[in-house]
Amino acid sequence: MTQIASRISIYSSDAFGVCSALYELGGLIVMHDPSGCNSTYNTHDEPRWYDFDSMVYISGLSEMEAIMGDDQKFIDDIIYTAKELSPKFIAMAGTPIPTMIGTDFKAIANIIENETNIPTFGFDTTGMHSYVSGAYKAFEALAKRFLKRNDNKESRREKSRVNILGATPLDFSINKSVECMKDLLESNDFEVISTWAMGSTLEEIKESYKADVNLVVSYSGMGAAKYMYEELGIPYVVGTPFGKTFAKKVVDDLNEAIKTKENKIAYIDRKIDKEADITIIGESIISESLAYAICAEKNKSVNVISSLETDEKLLLEGDYFAMFEDEIEKLLKGAKTVIADPLYKPICETDSNFISLPHEAFSGRIYREQIPNIINKSL
């Protein structure tokens, strides 16, 4: 019973992470599900839904199709729709029912691509993991499919080139945070080639191989960053540029990574105190970056509870990885100040000082207007 959430919310699912990561890129995105997932996604987790057209659909899987295993109808519907809409790619995301009946999305993707000649992805999402897992897979798949090594040497450029990896509204909402990241980099003599994947087209993302360095602003972008480092030789810096001091540190680390060709975690040298003044709950890279910014600007000790899938190497000593309500509640015992989404408040001790930091992927649209933009801004 340890995985039950009885008082707090749950994070947006992995299928929604796929949709959010690919939303702006001109693809046909299909969640294989009876019904309901699409309305939940567009109502609570997709703030771009009413302002930005995207081809996100549901398959309408029926009970009889699930029982009989009729994948052919699913395949035929996608092929028909693709021929009507001419998407730049096709992506399928699984949900609990296809998981239960063992749908082979990779095999279906091969069939559809052979029939349509359109790049097709089949993601084995289950609806039982968080958005981070789905977005990670989607960005990694984009990198592996569309980015190729270019050995043609270019002449020396005045500005270094950078990609921003891991930007979705599930983490950064639509409060201009992503735009401020780009402004920060451009004001420090970087040319931003692409943002994965808010504000960039698929064509711009295909140019990502030209970058000198990547900036990973959430764990969703780590798969693509690792691929580009291993296959294309592009180093990466991990960190979300919150606050003035940490934003400068991120920029300095980007320049250092270009010189050394070595990856860097910008917040790795944060001061650690096991009896911290503040505890932050949330996504690993974002929370660690905020912790560094608070330490630097407010001289407060901070620890982090990463409540989502991550590489534990991205967490500092004294920080915790805990995904379930009872685990998180135990770690909050004695916490002096807690910074987290408001829906975490029921499991915090009543005498803790609770500071609200809404997270779109956790509380949806409820507190959207209260999500602050603290990119390169004094805390």
C-alpha positions in Angstrom: 0.0 0.0 0.0 3.0 2.3 0.1 2.4 3.6 -3.4 -1.1 5.0 -2.6 -1.6 8.8 -2.4 -4.4 9.6 -0.1 -3.9 13.2 0.7 -1.7 14.7 -2.0 -1.9 14.8 -5.8 0.0 12.7 -8.3 2.2 14.0 -11.1 1.2 14.1 -14.7 1.7 10.7 -16.4 4.4 9.5 -18.8 2.0 9.6 -21.8 1.3 13.2 -21.1 5.1 13.9 -20.9 5.4 12.5 -24.5 2.6 14.8 -25.7 4.0 17.9 -23.9 7.5 17.3 -25.2 6.4 16.9 -28.9 3.4 19.3 -28.8 4.9 22.1 -30.9 6.8 20.1 -33.4 4.2 19.4 -36.1 3.8 15.7 -35.4 0.7 13.4 -35.1 0.6 12.3 -31.5 -1.8 9.5 -30.5 -2.5 8.3 -27.0 -3.7 4.7 -27.3 -6.6 4.7 -24.7 -10.3 4.1 -24.5 -11.2 7.7 -23.7 -10.6 10.3 -21.1 -6.8 10.7 -21.2 -6.9 13.4 -23.9 -9.5 15.5 -22.0 -7.4 15.2 -18.8 -4.2 16.2 -20.6 -5.6 19.2 -22.4 -7.8 20.4 -19.5 -5.2 20.2 -16.7 -1.7 19.8 -18.1 -1.5 21.6 -21.4 -1.7 25.4 -21.1 -1.0 25.8 -24.9 -4.1 23.8 -25.9 -6.4 26.8 -26.7 -3.7 29.0 -28.3 -1.5 26.6 -30.3 -2.8 24.1 -32.7 -1.4 20.6 -32.3 -2.4 17.1 -33.6 -2.9 15.3 -30.3 -5.5 12.6 -30.5 -6.9 9.6 -28.6 -7.4 6.2 -30.3 -10.7 5.4 -28.7 -9.8 1.8 -27.9 -13.0 -0.2 -27.3 -13.5 -3.0 -24.9 -13.9 -5.6 -27.7 -10.7 -4.4 -29.4 -8.8 -4.8 -26.2 -10.2 -8.3 -25.6 -9.6 -9.4 -29.2 -6.3 -7.6 -29.6 -7.4 -5.8 -32.8 -4.3 -3.7 -33.5 -5.2 -3.4 -37.2 -7.9 -0.9 -36.5 -5.5 1.3 -34.5 -2.9 1.0 -37.4 -5.5 1.8 -40.1 -6.9 4.8 -38.2 -3.4 6.3 -37.8 -2.4 5.7 -41.5 -5.7 7.2 -42.7 -5.2 10.3 -40.4 -1.6 10.7 -41.4 -2.5 10.7 -45.1 -5.1 13.4 -44.4 -3.0 15.6 -42.2 0.6 15.0 -43.5 2.4 15.3 -40.1 6.2 15.7 -39.9 6.3 12.6 -37.7 4.0 10.2 -35.9 4.2 9.3 -32.2 2.2 6.8 -30.2 2.0 6.7 -26.4 0.8 3.8 -24.3 -1.6 4.0 -21.3 -2.6 1.3 -18.8 -5.0 -0.8 -21.0 -2.4 -1.3 -23.9 0.1 -2.2 -21.2 -2.2 -4.9 -19.8 -2.8 -6.5 -23.2 0.9 -6.2 -24.3 0.6 -3.8 -27.2 3.9 -3.8 -29.2 4.3 -0.1 -30.0 7.7 -0.5 -31.7 6.3 -3.2 -34.1 3.3 -1.0 -34.9 5.5 2.0 -35.5 7.5 0.0 -38.1 4.3 -1.0 -39.9 3.0 2.5 -40.0 6.3 4.0 -41.1 6.7 1.4 -43.9 3.2 2.3 -45.1 3.4 6.1 -44.8 7.1 6.9 -45.2 6.7 9.2 -42.2 9.1 8.9 -39.2 7.2 7.0 -36.6 7.8 6.5 -32.9 6.2 4.0 -30.5 6.7 4.8 -26.9 6.1 2.1 -24.3 4.6 4.4 -21.7 2.2 2.8 -19.3 0.4 5.7 -17.5 2.0 4.4 -14.3 5.1 6.6 -14.4 5.5 10.4 -14.3 5.7 12.9 -17.1 9.5 13.0 -16.6 9.8 9.4 -17.9 7.7 10.1 -21.0 9.4 13.5 -21.9 12.8 12.0 -21.4 12.0 9.2 -23.9 10.5 11.6 -26.4 13.5 14.0 -26.4 16.0 11.1 -26.5 14.1 9.6 -29.5 14.1 12.9 -31.3 17.9 13.2 -30.9 18.6 9.6 -32.0 16.3 9.9 -35.1 17.0 13.4 -36.4 20.5 14.4 -35.3 23.5 13.1 -37.3 27.2 13.8 -36.9 28.5 16.5 -39.3 32.3 16.3 -39.7 32.4 19.4 -41.9 34.5 22.0 -40.1 32.9 25.4 -39.8 34.8 28.7 -39.6 35.2 30.3 -36.2 32.0 32.0 -35.0 31.8 35.1 -32.9 29.1 33.6 -30.6 29.0 30.1 -29.1 26.0 28.1 -29.9 23.8 26.4 -27.3 20.6 24.3 -27.1 18.2 24.4 -24.1 17.1 20.8 -23.3 14.1 19.8 -21.1 11.8 22.8 -21.4 8.1 21.9 -21.2 5.2 23.7 -19.6 4.7 20.8 -17.2 7.9 22.2 -15.5 8.0 25.8 -16.6 4.4 26.7 -17.4 3.8 29.6 -19.7 5.0 32.4 -17.5 7.9 33.5 -19.8 10.5 31.4 -17.9 11.7 29.7 -21.1 11.9 33.1 -22.9 14.0 34.4 -20.0 16.4 31.5 -20.3 16.9 32.4 -24.0 17.3 36.1 -23.1 19.9 35.3 -20.5 22.0 33.2 -22.9 21.7 35.7 -25.8 22.7 38.6 -23.5 25.8 36.7 -22.6 26.9 36.2 -26.3 25.4 32.8 -26.9 23.4 32.0 -30.0 20.4 29.8 -29.0 19.9 27.2 -31.8 16.9 25.4 -30.3 14.8 25.0 -27.2 13.6 21.4 -26.6 10.7 21.9 -27.0 9.1 25.3 -26.4 9.4 28.0 -29.0 11.3 25.9 -31.6 10.3 24.1 -34.7 11.3 20.6 -35.7 13.5 22.1 -38.3 15.4 24.2 -35.7 15.8 21.1 -33.5 17.3 19.2 -36.4 20.0 21.9 -36.4 21.0 21.1 -32.8 24.0 19.1 -33.8 25.7 22.5 -34.6 25.8 23.5 -30.9 29.0 23.9 -28.9 27.2 23.1 -25.6 23.8 22.1 -24.3 22.1 23.5 -21.2 19.9 20.8 -19.5 17.2 22.6 -17.4 15.2 19.6 -16.3 15.8 15.8 -16.1 13.5 15.4 -19.2 16.4 16.7 -21.3 19.1 14.4 -19.9 18.6 11.5 -22.4 19.0 13.8 -25.4 22.0 15.5 -23.7 23.8 12.2 -23.1 23.2 11.1 -26.7 24.6 14.3 -28.1 27.6 14.1 -25.9 28.4 10.4 -26.7 27.6 10.5 -30.4 28.2 14.2 -31.4 30.7 15.3 -28.9 28.6 18.1 -27.5 29.2 18.6 -23.7 26.4 19.7 -21.5 25.8 21.7 -18.3 23.1 20.7 -15.9 21.2 23.5 -14.1 18.2 25.8 -14.2 19.3 29.5 -14.0 17.3 30.7 -11.0 18.3 33.8 -9.3 21.0 36.3 -10.3 24.0 34.5 -8.7 23.2 31.0 -10.0 22.3 32.3 -13.4 25.8 33.7 -13.7 27.3 30.4 -12.5 25.4 28.6 -15.2 26.7 30.9 -17.9 30.3 30.6 -16.6 30.0 26.8 -16.6 28.7 26.8 -20.2 31.8 28.7 -21.3 34.0 26.4 -19.3 32.4 23.3 -20.8 33.0 24.6 -24.3 36.7 25.0 -23.5 37.2 21.7 -21.7 34.6 19.6 -23.6 33.6 18.2 -20.2 30.1 18.0 -18.8 29.3 20.0 -15.6 26.7 20.0 -13.0 26.4 23.7 -12.1 25.0 23.2 -8.6 27.4 20.5 -7.6 29.4 22.7 -5.1 26.4 23.8 -3.1 27.0 23.9 0.7 25.5 20.9 2.4 23.9 20.9 5.9 22.0 17.9 7.2 20.1 20.1 9.6 18.9 22.4 6.7 16.8 25.5 7.2 14.7 24.8 4.1 13.5 21.6 2.3 12.5 21.7 -1.3 10.2 19.1 -2.9 10.1 18.6 -6.6 11.9 17.7 -9.8 15.6 17.0 -9.2 17.5 19.5 -11.5 15.0 22.3 -10.9 15.0 21.8 -7.1 18.8 21.4 -6.8 19.2 24.6 -8.9 16.7 26.5 -6.7 18.5 25.2 -3.6 21.8 26.6 -4.9 20.2 29.9 -5.7 18.7 30.2 -2.2 22.0 29.3 -0.6 23.9 31.8 -2.6 21.5 34.7 -2.3 19.9 34.2 1.1 22.7 32.3 3.0 20.3 29.6 4.0 21.0 25.9 4.1 18.7 23.8 1.9 18.1 20.2 1.2 16.1 18.6 -1.6 13.6 15.8 -1.8 13.4 14.6 -5.4 9.9 13.3 -5.9 10.3 12.3 -9.6 12.3 9.8 -11.6 16.0 10.9 -11.8 19.6 9.8 -11.9 20.6 9.8 -8.3 24.0 11.2 -9.3 22.3 14.5 -9.9 21.4 14.7 -6.2 23.8 16.0 -3.6 24.8 14.2 -0.4 22.1 14.7 2.2 19.4 15.0 -0.4 16.7 12.4 -0.9 14.9 10.5 -3.6 11.3 9.7 -2.5 8.4 9.3 -4.9 5.6 8.1 -2.6 3.4 10.0 0.0 4.5 8.0 3.1 8.2 8.3 2.2 8.0 12.0 1.7 6.0 12.6 4.8 8.6 10.8 6.9 11.3 13.0 5.4 9.4 16.1 6.3 9.4 15.4 10.0 11.0 18.3 11.7 11.3 20.4 8.5 11.5 24.1 9.5 10.5 25.5 6.1 9.1 23.6 3.1 9.0 25.0 -0.4 6.7 22.9 -2.6 3.5 22.8 -4.6 0.5 23.8 -2.4 -0.9 20.3 -2.7 1.9 19.0 -0.6 0.8 21.0 2.4 -1.4 18.2 3.9 1.6 16.0 4.6 3.7 18.8 6.1 3.8 19.3 9.9 1.5 22.1 11.0 4.3 24.1 12.6 6.4 24.1 9.5 6.7 27.3 7.5 5.2 26.4 4.1 6.1 28.4 1.1 4.0 27.8 -2.0 5.8 27.1 -5.3 3.1 25.7 -7.7 4.2 23.0 -10.2 2.0 22.6 -13.3 2.7 18.9 -13.5 1.4 18.4 -9.9 -1.5 20.7 -9.4 -2.4 21.4 -13.0 -4.1 24.6 -13.8 -5.3 25.4 -10.3 -2.4 27.6 -9.3 -1.1 28.4 -12.8 -1.4 32.2 -12.3 0.7 32.0 -9.1 3.7 30.3 -10.7 6.6 32.7 -10.4 9.2 33.4 -13.1 12.5 33.5 -11.2 14.9 32.9 -14.1 17.9 35.3 -13.7 15.9 37.4 -11.2 16.8 38.2 -7.6 15.1 35.9 -5.1 
